[in-house]
């Protein structure tokens, strides 16, 4: 059986690999042919009456992997935008006399809420210099509208739509599915709020889970609605009314209530911009993208030797090496920490955490690396969209923790998930038989029900890790164990609640964390260096292909099987949020 499986997997791997490499060769050929055009695009002088063009209807990622031209060869460069490049371009445009304003294209931005909030705050700061921001789109998602609400005017295609409905979160429950088909997750957990695993145990949401998600939604909506209210001069009660009645979907009502400023065709919108720039109708607007602006306004200061290292902790925390799938391993993290600590130019370290957690042992190893780094250099944390469970474990002992107002954090708890197909295997005529020298020689088998003795031993490990987790939060955050117990239990917290419960220190974005880290090191001028750096290999190419294939499936539908497949080879003790809290 294993022989056949190996043959089959090798064959599939060869076919997929051949296809990917073929596309790579074709792509690299076209890339070479277009290099001159690419270079000329970025070397074109910026005109006096120019507009920064922010097209945010793309995949926005922080610290994109350095794949040295492969992204162009694979046709990925136009679809992936560096979040920090966007932020820095806004800072530069604010003080650049050649840039008169911003054209904001954010109908459906592919970002998390905290990134949206960070970008919106940066755009508000841009407007302080008296420059304009205008938005146009064929449609606006709720995130897109929230971001666009910072604009001086918001325009929509006459037949376009605005999504403005309030916030919700939908969680899928798998108990009935498991009972019906025989696929099951054996769960060993600790903490009453570790409701993250309840989708595998129940067929409906618990009161604890309802309470924590409702609190998160209310906290988020309070911030979002307040920001819109201020920018658009609409009362909070009116905003709630519009959301309840879905009246923003009717263009005439959206205009009447101040949600929207008007409807235009895109060419009419461009004429509107020309008028604002005092250009003739036949003139062409110089739309400058962030990459081009940053090329001409390099923020790196020549002659400045001091550095602040920014280390990204993004995606699931895994045990082992990661590819391009958005995970972080303790091995890669330690390499980044060691480079930062051993480089005499690096004066302080900032951890940018955007992770739901993951492997418990890896999280602890990363915690220890930070503990040792703090002996030599300050360590400051900036939390992104989510820094929960193992993501919080890593952050707990930093010198200072900044949270974005729309960050999810906390989830101090531990669990183990053990996939089991005993019922399914019997239904298809597969019967497992065992021979062993001792009562627990086999350990755990996916073909048999978990034994009480084995479950007890796993629970003992879970409880040990849980106690260690709480202890390190207590020491790192200077909170008594009694109070840690109250705010732990796997409970997820909003940013404001995290600060109130001393899990974080202050509101702030990555730039705030960097500034504070520099202050702790008594440096005024510095450059930034980013870690980790990913280099391409054949495995990376396969990872890209598999990721593109996986993206064809609905993430909610495949969530159960992702957990099943990821855990089938090993017993995994997790400090993680295993169900996806999507606020939409």
C-alpha positions, 0 to 999 in steps of 0.5 A, spaced: 500 500 500 505 504 501 509 502 495 503 504 491 502 511 495 509 513 494 509 511 486 502 515 485 505 521 489 511 521 485 508 521 479 503 526 481 509 530 483 512 529 477 507 532 473 505 538 477 513 540 477 513 539 470 507 544 469 510 549 474 517 549 471 514 549 464 510 555 466 516 558 469 520 557 463 515 561 459 514 566 464 521 568 464 522 568 457 517 573 457 519 577 463 526 578 459 523 581 453 519 586 458 525 588 462 526 594 458 519 596 459 519 595 466 525 599 467 522 605 463 516 605 467 519 606 474 525 611 471 519 615 468 520 622 471 514 624 475 510 630 473 509 637 477 501 635 477 501 628 479 497 623 483 499 617 487 495 612 485 493 607 490 490 600 487 488 596 493 484 591 490 490 586 490 493 581 495 496 586 500 502 582 504 507 584 509 514 582 508 513 579 501 518 573 500 524 575 496 524 570 490 528 574 486 524 575 480 521 569 480 514 572 481 515 576 475 516 569 471 510 566 474 506 572 473 505 574 480 508 581 481 502 585 479 497 581 484 502 582 490 503 588 493 507 590 499 503 593 505 509 597 507 511 600 500 504 603 500 504 606 507 511 609 506 509 612 499 503 615 503 508 618 507 513 621 502 507 623 498 505 627 503 511 632 503 512 631 496 510 638 492 509 634 485 504 629 488 497 633 489 493 628 492 491 621 492 486 616 487 484 611 492 482 605 488 479 600 494 472 597 492 474 590 495 481 591 498 484 584 500 486 586 507 485 584 514 481 589 519 487 592 522 491 593 516 485 597 513 485 601 520 493 602 519 492 605 512 486 609 513 490 612 519 496 614 514 491 617 509 488 621 515 495 624 516 496 625 509 490 630 508 493 634 514 498 637 508 491 640 505 492 635 499 486 631 496 484 624 496 478 622 492 475 615 491 472 611 485 469 604 484 464 600 481 462 597 487 465 597 495 465 592 500 464 594 507 472 594 508 473 598 502 467 603 504 470 604 511 477 605 507 474 610 502 470 614 507 477 618 509 476 621 502 474 628 500 469 625 495 466 618 494 464 616 487 460 610 484 458 607 478 451 608 477 449 601 477 454 600 482 453 597 489 455 599 496 456 593 502 454 597 508 451 592 513 454 591 520 459 586 522 458 578 523 462 572 524 460 565 521 462 559 524 461 552 521 460 546 526 462 539 524 459 534 529 453 532 525 458 531 519 463 527 523 457 522 525 455 521 518 461 520 515 466 517 520 471 522 520 472 525 527 477 529 531 479 527 538 480 533 542 483 534 548 483 541 551 484 546 557 481 552 558 473 553 558 473 558 553 477 554 548 471 554 544 475 554 538 475 547 538 468 546 539 466 546 532 469 539 532 465 537 538 458 540 537 453 542 532 451 549 535 455 555 538 456 555 545 454 561 550 461 562 551 463 563 544 457 567 542 459 572 548 466 573 546 465 573 538 459 578 540 464 582 544 469 582 538 464 585 533 461 590 538 468 593 539 470 593 532 463 596 530 464 602 535 471 603 532 469 603 524 462 606 525 465 612 529 471 613 524 465 613 518 461 618 522 467 623 523 469 623 516 462 623 513 459 627 518 453 622 519 450 621 526 452 614 529 444 613 530 444 614 522 449 609 521 446 604 525 440 605 521 443 605 514 446 598 516 440 595 519 436 597 513 441 596 508 439 602 505 446 604 502 445 599 496 440 604 493 444 609 490 439 615 491 439 614 498 446 613 499 447 620 496 442 623 500 444 620 507 451 622 505 454 615 504 456 617 497 457 623 493 455 622 487 455 617 481 460 617 475 463 613 469 470 612 470 472 617 464 467 622 468 471 621 474 478 622 471 475 629 468 473 630 475 480 629 477 483 633 471 479 639 473 482 639 480 489 639 477 487 645 473 489 640 467 485 641 460 481 635 458 486 633 453 491 632 458 493 626 461 494 625 468 500 622 471 498 617 476 504 615 480 504 608 483 507 607 490 513 603 487 515 608 482 514 614 488 519 610 492 524 609 487 525 616 487 524 618 494 528 612 497 527 613 505 534 610 506 539 615 509 546 614 506 551 614 511 546 612 517 549 606 520 544 604 526 539 599 524 532 597 527 531 590 525 523 588 524 522 581 524 515 578 521 512 573 525 506 571 520 501 565 519 501 559 523 507 557 527 510 550 525 515 545 527 520 545 521 522 549 515 516 553 512 515 555 504 511 560 501 505 558 504 505 564 510 508 560 516 513 561 520 518 556 524 522 556 530 528 555 526 527 561 521 525 565 527 531 564 531 535 565 525 532 572 524 533 573 532 541 571 531 542 575 525 539 581 529 542 580 536 549 579 533 549 584 528 552 590 531 549 595 527 542 593 529 540 597 536 533 594 537 528 589 535 521 589 533 517 583 532 511 584 527 506 579 529 500 577 525 499 569 527 493 565 530 499 561 533 500 554 532 505 548 535 506 549 542 513 547 542 515 552 537 512 557 540 516 556 547 522 556 543 521 562 540 519 565 547 526 563 549 529 566 543 526 573 545 528 572 552 535 571 551 535 577 545 532 582 551 539 581 555 542 584 549 537 589 545 530 592 546 524 588 543 518 591 542 512 588 539 507 590 534 500 586 533 497 586 526 490 583 524 491 577 529 496 575 535 493 570 539 494 563 542 501 562 540 502 568 537 501 571 544 505 566 547 511 569 543 509 576 544 508 576 552 515 578 554 517 583 550 519 590 553 512 593 550 506 591 546 503 595 541 496 593 538 492 596 533 485 598 535 482 592 530 487 587 532 484 580 535 489 577 541 489 573 547 486 566 546 491 563 552 490 556 552 492 549 549 489 543 546 490 537 542 487 535 536 487 527 534 484 525 527 480 519 527 477 515 522 475 508 526 468 509 524 469 511 517 474 505 516 469 500 518 464 503 514 468 501 508 470 494 510 477 496 513 478 493 520 485 494 524 488 489 528 494 490 533 499 486 536 503 489 542 508 488 548 505 493 552 498 496 553 500 502 550 505 500 545 501 502 539 500 509 542 495 512 538 492 510 532 487 513 527 483 507 526 481 505 533 478 509 538 482 513 543 483 509 549 482 513 556 489 512 558 492 515 552 487 521 553 489 522 560 497 522 558 495 527 552 491 531 557 497 531 562 501 534 557 496 539 555 495 542 562 503 542 563 503 547 557 497 551 559 500 552 566 507 554 563 503 559 558 500 562 564 506 563 568 510 566 562 504 571 561 504 572 568 512 574 568 512 577 562 506 582 563 507 582 571 500 580 572 498 575 578 497 568 576 490 569 579 488 574 574 492 571 568 487 565 570 481 570 569 483 572 562 486 566 560 481 560 558 482 560 551 478 567 551 479 571 545 480 579 546 479 585 542 485 590 542 481 595 547 480 589 552 487 587 551 490 593 554 484 594 559 487 587 562 494 588 561 495 584 555 498 589 551 501 596 553 498 601 548 494 602 541 499 603 535 502 601 529 508 598 526 511 605 525 509 606 533 513 600 535 519 602 531 519 609 533 519 606 541 524 601 539 529 606 537 528 610 543 529 605 547 536 604 544 537 612 544 538 613 537 535 618 532 537 616 525 536 609 523 535 605 517 530 598 517 532 591 516 527 586 515 527 578 517 526 573 515 528 572 508 526 567 504 530 564 498 527 560 492 528 553 491 524 547 487 520 546 493 518 553 493 516 553 486 511 547 488 509 550 494 507 556 489 503 551 485 500 548 490 497 554 493 494 557 487 491 550 486 488 550 494 486 557 493 480 554 488 477 551 494 472 555 499 477 556 505 471 554 510 469 548 506 476 545 506 478 548 513 476 541 516 480 537 512 486 542 513 486 540 520 485 533 519 491 532 514 495 537 518 495 533 524 494 525 521 502 524 522 503 526 529 500 528 535 500 536 535 499 540 542 497 546 539 497 554 542 492 556 536 485 558 534 483 552 530 477 555 527 477 561 523 474 568 526 472 572 520 469 578 521 465 581 515 
